[in-house]
């Protein structure tokens, strides 16, 4: 009993000493950390603290960026919604002059019709919408300058609030024209009814500008498929008579009826309504329900003679090009990584990128663009409900177009109309790609395409006058 009690006392004494030593160590460490202003924390707590700090810093940076974007055009919103010319005028003032022109397009024959204004086209060489504009200008042999835009850097169009291409600048009046269909309609309207200044035409194509939550601007041109008649005091030749449709809204509502009898009716109601004049909405009336006549016509001038139904058909197919046909192109030329890379290599060759862009920019555009567009092609296929085999969707559109043309040489008859030029221009955007050759071999569109090419391209010449460094 004595030995056991003695052993127990020694064990308790030894244990108490160990505990007192550990407590002293802990107290010493706590005092040390307290003097440094820190508190004991586990590695896991420190790790969580770093996570929280990172999240807070990211949230702060994101909040600052979002605030700056939302306030980017703050204060201008009500003003430029009611007057869209404000931002465009400010952009034109910020535009570098002279522009970095890469090509000057000329022709070996005079224009089909006189267009006295100098044009500068900002473009991507193989953008379908830019190709539409070039096809139109080449067909009418209207000289123009080209500024090739770097599709990655976009430094050539940073001055513009309209962040897409094509952009056409009327240099004589410093007017910016956006959207391929609006550009074509405004120039066509001028050729049919010349005005004292081109602004008298462009002001009839006012844009509607909206801004989303991120501060991104979107542009909409409600009249872009319509040809307009300027006010009488704006016209160069007021004696030039044009039979017009009723109003823009009547045309949109499909209330247009073809003119079958040009002889005046003897009925009372016909005489009563024949005296009424078509209503104007801010000077906007669509040209296209009858004949355009002039007192003095020369052989160099074009006589427009189209029925209301022909103009309606032209508008319908112009819109079809923008809303359906053009959306089948990208999924077809970027459907595999190999085809995507080959397409960009052809873009480089067609656009003479070797002469325009430095090698490193060209390398970035070709290889980065090919990879990005391969991914985009899949999303576009789903977005526009194309067939799993996207070639079939391309063939269907081509067959639909040829069926509309029928036995005629062109949709416009013996001469191409604006819809013919739009379809041809869009197709030229892919004519160096594998998809284009498949289209020619598997549909009946090639004869029509060759007829268009014979009319649009023979007198076309582009001259390099400057290279971007």
C-alpha positions in Angstrom: 0.0 0.0 0.0 2.8 2.4 0.8 4.5 1.7 -2.6 1.3 2.2 -4.5 0.5 5.5 -2.8 4.0 6.7 -3.3 3.9 5.8 -7.0 0.6 7.6 -7.3 1.9 10.8 -5.8 5.0 10.8 -8.1 2.7 10.3 -11.1 0.4 13.1 -10.1 3.4 15.4 -9.4 4.9 14.6 -12.8 1.6 15.2 -14.6 1.1 18.5 -12.9 4.5 19.7 -13.9 3.9 18.8 -17.5 0.6 20.6 -17.5 2.1 23.7 -15.9 4.9 23.7 -18.5 2.4 23.4 -21.5 0.3 26.2 -20.0 3.3 28.4 -19.5 4.3 27.8 -23.2 0.8 28.6 -24.4 0.6 31.8 -22.3 4.0 32.8 -23.6 3.0 32.3 -27.2 -0.3 34.1 -26.7 1.5 37.1 -25.1 4.0 37.1 -28.0 1.2 37.2 -30.6 -0.7 39.7 -28.6 2.2 42.1 -28.7 2.3 41.7 -32.5 -1.4 42.5 -32.8 -2.3 39.1 -34.2 -4.4 36.2 -32.9 -3.9 32.5 -33.3 -5.7 31.1 -36.3 -5.6 27.8 -38.1 -4.3 27.4 -41.7 -7.9 26.7 -42.8 -9.1 30.0 -41.4 -6.3 31.9 -43.0 -7.2 30.3 -46.3 -10.8 31.3 -46.0 -9.7 34.8 -45.2 -7.8 35.0 -48.4 -10.8 33.7 -50.3 -13.0 36.4 -48.8 -10.6 39.1 -49.6 -10.3 38.0 -53.2 -14.0 37.8 -53.6 -14.5 41.3 -52.1 -11.8 42.7 -54.3 -13.3 41.2 -57.5 -16.8 42.4 -56.5 -15.4 45.9 -55.9 -13.7 46.0 -59.3 -16.8 44.6 -61.1 -19.0 47.2 -59.4 -16.7 50.0 -60.4 -16.6 48.8 -64.0 -20.4 48.3 -64.2 -20.9 51.8 -62.8 -18.6 53.4 -65.3 -20.2 51.5 -68.2 -23.7 52.4 -67.1 -22.7 56.1 -66.8 -20.8 56.1 -70.0 -23.6 57.9 -71.9 -25.5 59.1 -68.9 -27.2 62.4 -69.6 -27.1 61.9 -73.3 -29.7 59.2 -73.4 -32.9 61.3 -73.7 -31.2 63.7 -76.1 -29.8 61.2 -78.6 -32.9 59.1 -78.5 -34.9 62.1 -79.7 -32.1 63.3 -82.0 -29.9 60.5 -83.2 -27.7 62.9 -85.1 -26.0 64.0 -81.9 -23.8 61.1 -81.3 -23.1 60.5 -85.0 -21.9 64.1 -85.3 -19.6 63.8 -82.2 -18.2 60.5 -83.7 -17.5 62.2 -87.0 -15.7 65.0 -85.2 -13.5 62.4 -83.5 -12.8 60.5 -86.8 -9.1 60.6 -87.9 -8.4 62.5 -91.1 -7.3 61.6 -93.6 -8.7 58.1 -93.1 -6.2 55.2 -93.4 -7.3 54.2 -96.9 -5.9 50.8 -98.1 -7.5 50.7 -101.6 -8.9 53.1 -104.1 -11.6 51.4 -106.3 -11.9 52.7 -109.9 -13.5 51.5 -113.1 -12.5 51.7 -116.7 -16.0 53.0 -117.7 -18.0 55.9 -116.3 -20.7 55.3 -113.7 -24.1 54.1 -114.9 -25.5 57.2 -113.2 -23.9 60.3 -111.9 -23.1 60.1 -108.1 -21.1 63.3 -107.3 -20.1 62.4 -103.7 -16.9 60.7 -102.5 -17.4 57.6 -100.5 -15.1 55.8 -98.0 -16.1 52.2 -97.1 -14.9 50.7 -93.7 -15.1 47.0 -94.1 -13.9 43.4 -93.4 -13.1 42.1 -96.9 -15.1 38.9 -96.5 -18.0 40.2 -94.3 -21.2 39.3 -96.2 -22.8 42.6 -95.4 -19.7 44.5 -96.7 -19.8 42.3 -99.8 -23.4 43.4 -100.4 -22.3 47.1 -100.4 -19.3 46.4 -102.7 -21.5 44.5 -105.2 -23.9 47.4 -105.4 -21.2 50.0 -105.9 -19.3 47.9 -108.4 -22.5 47.3 -110.4 -23.2 51.0 -110.7 -19.4 51.7 -111.1 -19.4 54.3 -108.3 -15.7 54.9 -107.3 -15.0 54.5 -103.6 -12.1 54.2 -101.1 -11.7 51.2 -98.8 -10.4 51.1 -95.3 -9.7 47.5 -94.3 -10.5 47.1 -90.6 -8.5 44.8 -88.4 -11.2 42.3 -87.2 -9.4 41.8 -83.8 -8.0 45.2 -82.9 -10.7 47.3 -84.7 -8.5 50.4 -84.3 -9.7 51.8 -87.6 -13.3 52.2 -86.4 -12.8 53.1 -82.7 -14.0 56.6 -83.5 -17.5 55.3 -84.5 -20.3 54.7 -82.0 -21.6 52.1 -84.5 -19.4 49.1 -83.7 -20.2 47.0 -86.8 -19.2 47.1 -90.4 -19.9 48.2 -93.1 -19.7 51.9 -92.4 -19.8 54.3 -95.4 -18.7 58.0 -94.9 -19.9 60.6 -97.4 -16.7 62.6 -97.4 -18.1 65.8 -99.0 -20.7 66.3 -96.2 -19.1 64.2 -93.4 -22.1 61.9 -93.1 -21.8 58.5 -91.6 -24.1 55.7 -93.1 -24.5 52.5 -91.2 -26.1 49.1 -91.9 -25.6 47.6 -95.4 -29.3 47.7 -96.4 -29.7 51.3 -95.3 -26.5 52.3 -97.2 -27.8 50.7 -100.4 -31.3 52.1 -100.0 -30.1 55.6 -99.4 -27.7 55.7 -102.4 -30.4 54.1 -104.6 -32.9 56.7 -103.5 -30.5 59.4 -104.5 -29.8 57.9 -107.9 -33.6 57.8 -108.6 -34.3 61.2 -107.1 -31.1 63.4 -106.8 -31.2 66.0 -104.1 -29.2 69.2 -103.5 -27.3 67.5 -100.7 -27.0 63.9 -99.7 -28.1 64.8 -96.2 -31.6 65.4 -97.6 -31.7 61.7 -98.3 -29.9 60.4 -95.2 -32.1 62.3 -92.8 -35.0 60.2 -94.0 -33.3 57.1 -92.6 -33.1 58.1 -89.0 -32.0 55.4 -86.6 -33.5 54.3 -83.4 -30.8 53.9 -80.7 -31.3 51.8 -77.6 -29.0 51.2 -74.7 -29.1 48.0 -72.6 -28.2 47.6 -68.9 -24.5 47.2 -69.8 -24.4 50.5 -71.7 -24.1 48.8 -75.1 -25.8 50.8 -77.9 -28.0 49.1 -80.6 -29.1 50.7 -83.8 -32.3 50.0 -85.7 -33.3 51.5 -89.1 -37.0 50.9 -89.7 -37.0 52.2 -93.2 -33.8 50.4 -94.5 -35.6 48.3 -97.1 -37.6 51.3 -98.5 -36.7 53.8 -101.2 -37.6 57.3 -100.2 -38.7 60.4 -102.0 -37.3 63.7 -100.6 -39.3 66.8 -100.2 -39.9 68.8 -103.4 -37.7 71.7 -102.4 -34.8 69.3 -101.7 -34.9 67.9 -105.2 -32.4 69.0 -107.9 -35.0 68.6 -110.6 -38.5 69.3 -109.2 -40.0 68.5 -112.6 -39.1 64.9 -112.3 -42.3 63.0 -111.5 -42.4 59.8 -109.5 -45.6 57.8 -108.8 -45.4 56.7 -105.2 -47.1 54.2 -103.0 -49.5 55.6 -100.4 -47.3 55.7 -97.3 -44.7 53.7 -95.6 -47.2 52.2 -93.2 -49.5 51.1 -96.0 -46.6 49.4 -97.7 -45.6 47.6 -94.4 -49.2 46.5 -93.9 -49.2 44.9 -97.4 -52.0 47.1 -98.6 -50.2 47.8 -101.9 -52.2 46.9 -105.0 -50.6 46.7 -108.5 -51.6 49.3 -111.0 -53.4 47.4 -113.7 -55.1 50.3 -115.6 -53.3 53.6 -116.1 -56.3 55.2 -117.8 -58.2 57.7 -115.6 -61.5 56.4 -114.4 -64.7 58.4 -115.1 -66.5 57.4 -111.9 -67.2 60.0 -109.3 -65.3 58.3 -106.5 -62.3 57.8 -108.7 -62.2 61.5 -109.5 -62.7 62.4 -105.9 -59.8 60.2 -104.6 -57.5 61.0 -107.5 -57.4 64.6 -106.3 -56.0 63.6 -102.9 -52.3 63.6 -102.4 -50.3 60.8 -100.7 -49.8 61.6 -97.0 -46.2 62.2 -96.0 -44.6 61.3 -92.7 -41.7 63.7 -92.2 -41.1 63.7 -96.0 -40.9 59.9 -96.2 -42.7 58.3 -99.1 -41.7 55.1 -100.8 -40.9 55.1 -104.4 -42.1 52.2 -106.4 -45.7 51.9 -107.5 -45.3 53.1 -111.1 -42.9 54.6 -113.6 -40.2 57.2 -113.0 -40.2 59.6 -115.9 -38.1 62.6 -116.7 -38.4 65.4 -119.2 -34.9 64.9 -120.5 -33.6 61.4 -120.6 -30.2 60.5 -122.1 -28.9 57.1 -123.0 -26.6 57.1 -119.9 -29.6 57.4 -117.6 -31.6 54.5 -116.4 -35.4 54.6 -116.9 -37.0 52.9 -113.9 -40.2 51.2 -114.8 -41.5 48.8 -112.1 -44.9 47.9 -110.8 -45.8 48.0 -107.1 -45.6 44.3 -106.9 -42.1 44.3 -108.3 -40.9 46.7 -105.6 -42.7 44.7 -103.0 -41.0 41.5 -104.3 -37.6 43.2 -104.2 -38.1 44.3 -100.6 -39.3 40.9 -99.6 -36.1 39.1 -100.9 -33.8 41.8 -99.6 -35.1 41.1 -96.2 -34.9 37.4 -96.8 -31.1 37.7 -97.5 -30.6 39.5 -94.2 -32.8 37.4 -92.0 -32.3 33.9 -93.5 -29.8 33.3 -96.2 -26.8 35.1 -94.6 -27.2 33.1 -91.4 -26.4 29.8 -93.3 -23.0 31.0 -94.4 -20.9 31.0 -91.1 -22.0 27.5 -89.9 -21.0 26.2 -93.3 -17.5 27.7 -93.7 -16.6 27.1 -90.0 -18.2 23.7 -89.6 -14.9 22.0 -88.8 -11.6 23.4 -87.5 -9.9 22.5 -90.7 -12.5 24.3 -92.9 -12.4 27.3 -90.4 -8.7 27.6 -90.7 -8.8 27.2 -94.6 -11.5 29.9 -94.7 -9.4 32.4 -92.7 -6.4 31.6 -94.9 -8.5 32.4 -97.9 -9.7 35.6 -96.2 -6.1 36.6 -95.8 -5.3 36.0 -99.5 -8.5 37.7 -100.7 -8.0 40.7 -98.5 -4.2 41.0 -99.2 -3.6 41.0 -95.4 0.1 40.4 -96.0 0.3 43.9 -97.5 -2.1 45.5 -95.0 -1.3 44.1 -91.6 1.9 43.2 -89.8 2.7 39.5 -89.6 1.9 39.1 -86.0 -1.6 40.8 -86.4 -2.2 38.6 -89.4 -1.2 35.5 -87.4 -3.5 36.4 -84.5 -6.5 37.1 -86.9 -6.1 33.8 -88.8 -5.5 31.4 -86.0 -7.4 33.0 -83.2 -10.3 33.8 -85.5 -10.4 30.3 -86.8 -10.7 28.8 -83.3 -13.2 31.3 -82.1 -15.4 31.1 -85.2 -15.4 27.3 -85.0 -17.1 27.6 -81.6 -19.4 30.3 -82.7 -20.6 28.2 -85.7 -22.1 25.6 -83.4 -24.1 28.3 -81.5 -25.3 29.9 -84.7 -26.5 26.5 -86.0 -28.7 26.1 -83.0 -29.8 29.8 -82.9 -31.1 29.7 -86.5 -32.5 26.2 -86.4 -30.3 24.8 -89.2 -30.1 21.2 -90.1 -27.5 19.0 -88.4 -25.9 18.8 -91.8 -25.6 22.5 -92.4 -24.9 22.1 -96.1 -28.5 21.0 -96.5 -29.7 24.4 -95.1 -27.4 26.2 -97.5 -28.7 24.2 -100.5 -32.3 24.8 -99.4 -31.8 28.6 -99.5 -30.1 28.5 -102.9 -32.9 26.4 -104.3 -35.5 28.7 -102.8 -33.8 31.7 -104.5 -33.5 29.9 -107.9 -37.2 29.0 -107.7 -38.1 32.7 -107.1 -36.0 33.7 -110.1 -37.7 31.2 -112.3 -37.1 31.2 -116.0 -35.9 34.9 -116.0 -32.2 35.8 -116.1 -32.6 37.7 -112.8 -35.2 38.3 -110.2 -35.5 41.8 -111.6 -36.1 40.4 -115.1 -33.5 41.3 -117.8 -31.5 43.4 -115.4 -30.7 42.6 -111.8 -32.5 44.4 -109.0 -31.4 45.2 -105.5 -32.3 41.7 -104.3 -30.1 40.1 -107.1 -27.2 42.3 -106.0 -27.7 41.4 -102.4 -27.7 37.6 -103.0 -24.7 37.9 -105.3 -22.7 40.0 -102.8 -23.4 37.6 -99.9 -22.2 34.7 -102.0 -18.9 36.4 -103.0 -18.0 36.4 -99.3 -17.5 32.6 -99.4 -16.5 32.0 -103.0 -13.0 30.9 -101.9 -14.3 28.4 -99.4 -15.1 24.7 -99.7 -18.8 25.4 -99.0 -19.1 27.6 -102.1 -17.8 24.9 -104.4 -20.2 22.4 -102.8 -23.0 24.9 -103.4 -22.2 25.3 -107.1 -21.9 21.5 -107.6 -25.1 20.5 -105.7 -27.6 23.3 -106.8 -28.6 25.1 -109.9 -27.5 28.5 -108.8 -24.2 28.6 -110.8 -25.7 29.9 -114.1 -27.4 32.8 -112.3 -24.2 33.5 -110.4 -22.1 33.6 -113.5 -24.5 36.0 -115.2 -24.3 38.3 -112.2 -20.5 38.1 -112.1 -20.4 39.1 -115.8 -22.4 42.3 -115.1 -20.8 43.3 -111.7 -17.1 42.5 -112.1 -15.7 43.1 -115.6 -14.9 46.8 -115.2 -13.8 46.6 -111.6 -10.3 47.4 -110.5 -8.9 48.0 -107.0 -5.6 49.8 -106.5 -3.5 49.5 -103.4 -2.5 53.0 -102.3 -1.5 52.5 -98.7 -0.5 49.7 -96.4 -1.1 49.6 -92.6 2.0 49.2 -90.5 
